[in-house]
Amino acid sequence: MALAIAAGALAAATPAFGAAPSGADFTQDLPAVETLRPALARSAAIDGDRGYGYLDHGPVLYRSAPVRAPERFDLVGVAGETHALEYRTRRDGRPWTNWVEADNGDPVYAGGADLVQVRSRGVPISGVLHYVSVDDGTVPASRLAARGSGGTGPGGSGGGKSGGGKKGGKGGKGLPPQPTFISRAQWGANATVGGCIPRATPETGRIKAGVIHHTVSTNTYTQAEAPGLVLGICRYHRNANGWNDIGYNALVDRFGNLYEGRAGGLGRAVIGAQAEGINSQTTGIASIGDNREKSAGPKEVKSIVKYLAWKFGIAGIPATGRATLTSAGGSTQRTPEGERMRVPRIFPHMETNFTECAGAALNAQVPKIRRKVARRLGG
């Protein structure tokens, strides 16, 4: 899954000292959309539900007029849309960003924009624009991670009730230890107002493999801004898509800080919404960054390795070889419902779903990550 983020400055905010990030949502009907190539659009409708140009670079078929939002926003997307759409945003007095593609129910991050425009190379565009605005917290991510006085362990609540960073603890005999996480409370999820509280009690599955994602975000955010990015992703996933919670099981920023993702217990096999059709059989971690051309940095890679080694140790599975997964289907899943697939134990999102996630540069790093996880597991 990829959170597509257009280039632009992050929204300014001045919350109270030490406060966690806080978010707000609002919606707007998408105005009439122009059909630019009627003949091709008719052909696309015949080709199937994904339409012409899905995950390729065919001509633009549909385009909205520029839309002025009711108020300044940080994230935006067409609510619940899983097909590939392209967005560009603009802040008053500044030029338009480049067009950025989003799919699989993800928004674009605009960082304090006033206008948005949407276009499609495949499916017609319709529905509701869903906006999220986020006030950044005031404590850098590195300081959040350093707080706290103990880990939650495999049976932890995942709720971040202590208010401190979830510090690493000893693993089971011969197993990698739990790494340190920035808790849900610290990135703002637990707040009754402005947070991202799950709709229902999380469910658990059985982890057979790990999926690597990127959020296609700006690569220039600060440590103070990173927790707010996570909250914005969560609010969009929950409120725009109608999901239970944030889709990812964990996230990692460019500084190497790990974030607790979907609630339910960091050490449990919580079912996320990060790889349609195989969520109950995988754990997913997302790099907060744009890895289409830029590789994940050494600190990010190290934290991804720590997370996957810890989760694989708990699950009792190796990092090498292949796993057999059974597809539950879905519009973004490559394998039909009920059919089995053989996949590497650690793989990028694009391996099993219709997406380019985790970006070409990070995709190329996956074999190295796999080897590092195997070494950490003692293999």
C-alpha positions as CSV (number, residue, x, y, z in Angstrom):
1,M,0.0,0.0,0.0
2,A,1.4,3.5,-0.9
3,L,0.5,6.9,0.7
4,A,1.3,9.1,-2.3
5,I,2.5,12.5,-1.0
6,A,3.0,15.5,-3.2
7,A,5.9,17.8,-2.7
8,G,5.2,20.8,-0.5
9,A,5.9,22.3,2.9
10,L,4.3,20.6,5.9
11,A,1.5,22.5,7.5
12,A,2.6,24.8,10.3
13,A,1.1,24.3,13.8
14,T,1.7,25.6,17.3
15,P,0.1,23.1,19.8
16,A,0.9,23.2,23.4
17,F,4.4,22.0,24.4
18,G,4.7,18.3,24.6
19,A,1.4,17.7,22.9
20,A,0.7,14.7,20.6
21,P,-0.4,15.4,17.0
22,S,-4.1,16.1,16.5
23,G,-6.2,15.7,13.3
24,A,-9.5,16.8,11.8
25,D,-11.4,15.6,8.7
26,F,-13.8,17.2,6.3
27,T,-15.4,16.3,2.9
28,Q,-16.5,17.9,-0.3
29,D,-18.4,16.5,-3.3
30,L,-16.2,16.1,-6.3
31,P,-17.4,18.4,-9.1
32,A,-18.2,17.3,-12.7
33,V,-15.3,15.5,-14.4
34,E,-14.3,16.1,-18.0
35,T,-13.9,13.1,-20.3
36,L,-10.9,14.0,-22.4
37,R,-10.9,11.0,-24.7
38,P,-14.4,9.6,-25.1
39,A,-13.5,6.8,-27.5
40,L,-10.7,5.5,-25.3
41,A,-12.9,5.9,-22.2
42,R,-15.6,3.7,-23.8
43,S,-13.0,1.1,-24.6
44,A,-11.7,1.2,-21.1
45,A,-15.1,0.4,-19.7
46,I,-15.3,-2.7,-21.8
47,D,-11.8,-3.9,-20.8
48,G,-12.8,-4.5,-17.2
49,D,-13.1,-3.0,-13.8
50,R,-9.5,-1.8,-13.6
51,G,-9.8,-0.1,-17.0
52,Y,-7.3,1.1,-19.6
53,G,-4.0,2.3,-18.3
54,Y,-4.1,0.7,-14.9
55,L,-0.5,0.7,-13.6
56,D,0.8,1.8,-17.0
57,H,1.2,5.2,-18.5
58,G,-1.5,5.5,-21.1
59,P,-3.2,8.8,-21.9
60,V,-5.3,10.7,-19.4
61,L,-8.9,9.9,-19.9
62,Y,-10.7,11.9,-17.2
63,R,-9.8,15.1,-15.3
64,S,-11.5,17.3,-12.8
65,A,-11.3,21.1,-12.7
66,P,-9.2,22.5,-9.9
67,V,-11.1,22.3,-6.6
68,R,-10.8,24.8,-3.8
69,A,-11.1,23.0,-0.5
70,P,-13.4,24.4,2.3
71,E,-10.2,25.0,4.3
72,R,-6.5,24.2,4.2
73,F,-5.6,20.5,4.2
74,D,-2.7,18.1,4.6
75,L,-4.0,14.9,3.0
76,V,-6.7,14.3,0.4
77,G,-8.1,11.5,-1.7
78,V,-11.3,10.3,-3.3
79,A,-12.8,8.4,-0.4
80,G,-12.8,4.6,-0.7
81,E,-11.2,4.6,-4.2
82,T,-8.9,1.7,-4.7
83,H,-8.1,2.2,-8.4
84,A,-5.2,4.3,-9.6
85,L,-5.9,8.1,-9.6
86,E,-3.5,11.0,-9.9
87,Y,-3.6,14.1,-7.8
88,R,-1.8,17.5,-7.8
89,T,-2.2,20.1,-5.1
90,R,-1.5,23.8,-4.6
91,R,-1.2,26.3,-1.8
92,D,-2.3,29.8,-2.5
93,G,0.7,31.8,-3.9
94,R,2.7,28.8,-4.8
95,P,2.9,26.6,-8.0
96,W,1.1,23.3,-8.5
97,T,2.9,20.2,-7.3
98,N,3.7,17.4,-9.8
99,W,1.0,14.9,-10.5
100,V,1.3,11.9,-8.0
101,E,-0.4,8.6,-8.4
102,A,-2.3,6.9,-5.5
103,D,-4.0,3.6,-5.4
104,N,-5.2,0.9,-3.0
105,G,-7.3,3.4,-0.9
106,D,-4.5,5.8,-0.2
107,P,-4.4,9.6,-0.2
108,V,-1.9,12.1,-1.3
109,Y,-0.1,14.4,1.3
110,A,-0.1,18.0,0.4
111,G,1.3,19.6,3.5
112,G,-1.0,22.6,3.9
113,A,-2.7,23.1,0.5
114,D,-5.8,25.0,-0.6
115,L,-6.6,23.4,-4.0
116,V,-6.6,19.9,-5.5
117,Q,-7.1,18.5,-9.0
118,V,-7.7,14.8,-9.9
119,R,-7.2,12.9,-13.1
120,S,-7.4,9.2,-14.2
121,R,-5.9,7.1,-17.0
122,G,-8.4,4.3,-16.3
123,V,-11.6,4.4,-14.3
124,P,-14.0,7.3,-14.3
125,I,-13.6,9.7,-11.3
126,S,-16.6,10.1,-9.0
127,G,-17.4,10.4,-5.4
128,V,-16.4,12.5,-2.4
129,L,-13.1,14.2,-1.7
130,H,-11.9,13.4,1.8
131,Y,-9.5,15.9,3.5
132,V,-7.4,15.5,6.6
133,S,-5.6,18.3,8.4
134,V,-3.0,17.6,11.1
135,D,-1.5,19.7,13.8
136,D,2.0,18.4,14.4
137,G,3.1,17.5,17.9
138,T,6.0,19.3,19.6
139,V,8.3,16.4,20.6
140,P,10.7,15.0,18.1
141,A,10.3,11.3,17.2
142,S,13.7,10.4,18.6
143,R,12.7,11.8,22.0
144,L,9.4,10.0,21.9
145,A,11.2,6.7,21.2
146,A,13.6,7.3,24.1
147,R,10.8,7.7,26.7
148,G,9.2,4.9,28.6
149,S,10.4,2.3,31.0
150,G,9.6,-1.1,29.6
151,G,8.4,-3.0,26.6
152,T,5.0,-4.5,26.1
153,G,6.2,-7.9,24.9
154,P,4.3,-10.3,22.7
155,G,1.1,-10.0,24.6
156,G,1.2,-6.2,24.9
157,S,-2.1,-4.3,24.6
158,G,-0.8,-2.1,21.7
159,G,-2.7,0.8,23.1
160,G,0.3,2.8,24.3
161,K,-1.4,3.4,27.7
162,S,1.8,4.2,29.4
163,G,2.3,7.3,27.3
164,G,6.0,6.5,26.8
165,G,7.9,4.9,24.0
166,K,7.6,1.1,23.8
167,K,11.2,0.1,24.6
168,G,12.7,-3.1,23.4
169,G,12.9,-6.0,25.7
170,K,14.5,-9.4,25.6
171,G,13.0,-11.9,23.2
172,G,12.3,-15.5,23.9
173,K,15.3,-17.9,24.3
174,G,17.4,-17.5,21.2
175,L,15.0,-15.0,19.6
176,P,15.7,-11.4,18.5
177,P,14.5,-8.8,21.1
178,Q,11.6,-6.5,20.6
179,P,12.7,-3.2,19.1
180,T,11.7,0.2,20.5
181,F,8.5,1.7,19.1
182,I,6.8,5.1,19.2
183,S,3.4,4.2,20.7
184,R,0.0,4.9,19.3
185,A,-0.6,7.3,22.2
186,Q,2.5,9.3,21.3
187,W,1.6,9.8,17.6
188,G,-1.9,10.8,18.7
189,A,-4.1,7.8,18.0
190,N,-5.6,7.4,21.5
191,A,-7.1,10.9,21.8
192,T,-10.9,10.9,21.9
193,V,-10.9,14.1,19.8
194,G,-8.5,14.3,16.9
195,G,-7.1,10.8,17.3
196,C,-7.6,7.5,15.5
197,I,-9.4,5.0,17.7
198,P,-10.2,1.6,16.1
199,R,-13.8,1.0,15.2
200,A,-13.9,-2.5,16.6
201,T,-11.7,-5.0,18.5
202,P,-8.8,-6.1,16.2
203,E,-8.7,-9.6,14.9
204,T,-5.6,-11.9,14.7
205,G,-4.4,-14.3,12.1
206,R,-1.2,-16.3,11.5
207,I,1.9,-14.6,10.1
208,K,3.6,-16.6,7.3
209,A,5.4,-13.7,5.5
210,G,6.3,-10.0,5.7
211,V,5.2,-7.3,3.3
212,I,7.3,-4.1,2.7
213,H,5.6,-0.8,1.7
214,H,6.5,2.8,1.2
215,T,4.2,5.8,1.8
216,V,5.5,7.9,-1.2
217,S,5.9,10.8,1.2
218,T,8.2,13.7,1.0
219,N,11.7,12.7,2.1
220,T,12.4,16.0,3.8
221,Y,10.1,15.9,6.9
222,T,11.6,16.5,10.3
223,Q,11.5,14.4,13.4
224,A,8.8,16.6,14.9
225,E,6.6,16.3,11.8
226,A,6.9,12.5,11.4
227,P,4.4,11.5,14.1
228,G,1.8,13.8,12.5
229,L,2.3,12.0,9.2
230,V,1.4,8.7,10.8
231,L,-1.7,10.2,12.4
232,G,-2.8,11.6,9.1
233,I,-2.4,8.3,7.4
234,C,-4.5,6.6,10.1
235,R,-7.3,9.1,10.0
236,Y,-7.6,8.8,6.2
237,H,-7.5,4.9,6.3
238,R,-10.2,4.9,9.1
239,N,-12.5,7.7,8.1
240,A,-12.2,7.9,4.3
241,N,-12.0,4.2,3.6
242,G,-14.1,3.0,6.4
243,W,-11.3,0.7,7.6
244,N,-11.1,-0.3,11.3
245,D,-7.8,1.5,11.8
246,I,-4.5,2.4,10.1
247,G,-3.7,-0.3,7.5
248,Y,0.0,-1.0,8.4
249,N,1.1,-3.1,11.3
250,A,4.2,-0.8,11.7
251,L,5.9,2.1,10.1
252,V,9.4,3.5,10.1
253,D,10.6,7.1,9.4
254,R,13.7,8.2,7.6
255,F,15.5,8.6,11.0
256,G,15.0,4.9,11.8
257,N,12.2,5.4,14.4
258,L,9.6,2.6,14.5
259,Y,5.9,3.4,15.0
260,E,3.3,1.1,16.4
261,G,0.7,0.7,13.6
262,R,-2.7,-1.1,13.8
263,A,-3.9,-1.6,17.4
264,G,-4.2,-5.0,19.1
265,G,-0.8,-5.8,20.4
266,L,2.6,-5.3,18.8
267,G,3.6,-8.9,19.4
268,R,0.3,-10.4,18.2
269,A,-0.5,-11.4,14.6
270,V,-3.0,-8.5,14.2
271,I,-4.8,-8.5,10.9
272,G,-4.1,-5.2,9.1
273,A,-5.3,-3.6,5.8
274,Q,-2.0,-3.4,4.0
275,A,-2.1,-6.2,1.4
276,E,-5.6,-7.0,0.2
277,G,-6.3,-10.7,0.0
278,I,-3.5,-11.8,2.3
279,N,-3.8,-9.6,5.4
280,S,-4.5,-12.5,7.8
281,Q,-1.3,-14.2,6.7
282,T,1.2,-11.4,6.7
283,T,2.6,-8.5,8.7
284,G,3.2,-5.2,6.9
285,I,5.7,-2.4,7.6
286,A,5.8,0.9,5.7
287,S,8.7,3.2,5.1
288,I,7.6,6.8,5.5
289,G,9.2,8.2,2.4
290,D,9.3,8.2,-1.4
291,N,11.3,5.1,-2.5
292,R,10.6,5.2,-6.2
293,E,14.0,6.6,-6.9
294,K,15.6,7.0,-3.5
295,S,16.6,4.0,-1.5
296,A,15.7,3.6,2.2
297,G,18.6,4.9,4.3
298,P,20.7,2.7,6.5
299,K,18.8,3.6,9.7
300,E,15.5,2.8,8.0
301,V,16.8,-0.6,6.7
302,K,18.2,-1.5,10.1
303,S,14.8,-0.8,11.8
304,I,12.9,-2.8,9.1
305,V,15.2,-5.7,9.7
306,K,14.8,-5.4,13.5
307,Y,11.0,-5.4,13.2
308,L,10.7,-8.3,10.8
309,A,13.2,-10.4,12.7
310,W,11.3,-9.9,15.9
311,K,7.9,-10.7,14.3
312,F,9.3,-13.8,12.5
313,G,10.9,-15.0,15.7
314,I,7.6,-14.9,17.5
315,A,5.9,-16.6,14.5
316,G,8.6,-19.2,14.3
317,I,9.2,-18.8,10.6
318,P,12.4,-18.3,8.6
319,A,13.3,-15.3,6.5
320,T,14.4,-17.3,3.5
321,G,12.6,-19.8,1.3
322,R,8.9,-19.4,0.3
323,A,5.5,-19.4,1.9
324,T,2.3,-20.7,0.6
325,L,-0.6,-18.1,1.0
326,T,-4.2,-18.6,0.1
327,S,-5.8,-15.5,-1.6
328,A,-9.0,-14.0,-0.2
329,G,-9.4,-12.1,-3.5
330,G,-10.2,-8.4,-3.9
331,S,-9.9,-5.8,-6.6
332,T,-6.2,-5.1,-5.9
333,Q,-5.1,-8.7,-5.4
334,R,-3.4,-10.4,-8.3
335,T,-4.4,-14.0,-7.4
336,P,-8.1,-15.0,-7.6
337,E,-10.0,-15.9,-4.4
338,G,-9.3,-19.3,-3.2
339,E,-6.2,-19.9,-5.2
340,R,-2.8,-20.4,-3.6
341,M,0.4,-18.5,-4.3
342,R,4.1,-19.2,-3.5
343,V,5.9,-16.0,-2.3
344,P,9.2,-15.1,-0.7
345,R,9.0,-14.9,3.1
346,I,9.8,-11.1,2.7
347,F,8.5,-9.3,-0.3
348,P,7.4,-5.9,-1.6
349,H,3.7,-5.1,-1.9
350,M,3.8,-5.3,-5.7
351,E,4.6,-9.0,-5.6
352,T,1.0,-9.9,-4.7
353,N,-1.1,-6.8,-5.5
354,F,-1.7,-4.4,-8.4
355,T,0.6,-1.5,-7.2
356,E,4.1,-0.3,-7.7
357,C,4.7,-0.2,-3.9
358,A,7.3,-0.3,-2.3
359,G,8.9,1.8,-5.0
360,A,11.6,0.7,-7.4
361,A,14.5,1.7,-5.2
362,L,13.2,0.0,-2.0
363,N,12.0,-3.0,-4.0
364,A,15.7,-3.5,-5.1
365,Q,16.7,-3.5,-1.4
366,V,14.4,-6.3,-0.4
367,P,16.8,-9.2,-1.1
368,K,19.4,-7.5,1.2
369,I,16.8,-6.9,3.9
370,R,15.8,-10.6,3.6
371,R,19.4,-11.7,4.1
372,K,19.9,-9.4,7.1
373,V,16.7,-10.7,8.8
374,A,17.9,-14.2,8.3
375,R,21.2,-13.4,9.9
376,R,19.5,-11.7,12.8
377,L,17.4,-14.9,13.3
378,G,20.6,-16.9,13.4
379,G,20.0,-18.5,9.9
